[in-house]
Amino acid sequence: MRTQKEIAAWLAGRLPDDWFAEAPTVEVDRDEILVVGALPQPSLSEASDEADRAAADLSRIEAWREETRRARMEIARQAERALRRTVSWGATCGDQRVLFTTVSAPAMTRLRLPERQVLDTLIAAGVARSRSDALAWCVRLVAEKQDDWLADLREAIEKVHEVRGKGPNL
């Protein structure tokens, strides 16, 4: 299995150099590769306000999405064959971030009564429509509140993969 770094390098070799203002971010899990690139902001007059800027940035993303559709689909097909994961795309421009057709993968879990009660409370309060939505909400909350800890954990996992790769081949 390829590491996130290897996958990012594989993609860098296939992405046109003029697509993004800088190297795109590549996020990987066992189901999906998410490629998000920063687009240069469009020029606006000095009379433009924040709403104008947001509209222009969003329009830049929409135009890029349409202009690159065929090429992105071909790169995704190649990556899916080579890397055995679905490729999703996104772009940022200024403060705007748009993701295109990302994977919504099921995550089967068994929960005891206290955990199910948490999910059912979120449903009853109108925070979520279903247990699945409530569980996704909980995961997003943990990711937001424990971002530094999760980053440290991911870094440690990468180090384990690196050390394991240097070991003997069995």
Secondary structure as the mmCIF struct_conf table of DSSP 4:
data_model
#
loop_
_struct_conf.conf_type_id
_struct_conf.id
_struct_conf.beg_label_comp_id
_struct_conf.beg_label_asym_id
_struct_conf.beg_label_seq_id
_struct_conf.end_label_comp_id
_struct_conf.end_label_asym_id
_struct_conf.end_label_seq_id
HELX_RH_AL_P HELX_RH_AL_P1 GLN A 4 ARG A 14
BEND BEND1 LEU A 15 LEU A 15
TURN_TY1_P TURN_TY1_P1 ASP A 17 ASP A 18
BEND BEND2 TRP A 19 TRP A 19
BEND BEND3 ALA A 21 GLU A 22
HELX_LH_PP_P HELX_LH_PP_P1 ALA A 23 PRO A 24
STRN STRN1 THR A 25 VAL A 28
BEND BEND4 ARG A 30 ASP A 31
STRN STRN2 GLU A 32 ALA A 38
HELX_LH_PP_P HELX_LH_PP_P2 LEU A 39 SER A 43
TURN_TY1_P TURN_TY1_P2 GLU A 46 ALA A 47
HELX_RH_AL_P HELX_RH_AL_P2 GLU A 50 LEU A 83
BEND BEND5 ARG A 85 ARG A 85
STRN STRN3 THR A 86 CYS A 93
TURN_TY1_P TURN_TY1_P3 GLY A 94 ASP A 95
STRN STRN4 GLN A 96 PHE A 100
BEND BEND6 THR A 101 THR A 101
HELX_RH_AL_P HELX_RH_AL_P3 LEU A 113 ALA A 124
TURN_TY1_P TURN_TY1_P4 ALA A 125 GLY A 126
BEND BEND7 VAL A 127 VAL A 127
BEND BEND8 ARG A 129 SER A 130
HELX_RH_AL_P HELX_RH_AL_P4 ARG A 131 LYS A 145
TURN_TY1_P TURN_TY1_P5 GLN A 146 GLN A 146
HELX_RH_AL_P HELX_RH_AL_P5 ASP A 147 LYS A 166
BEND BEND9 GLY A 167 GLY A 167
#
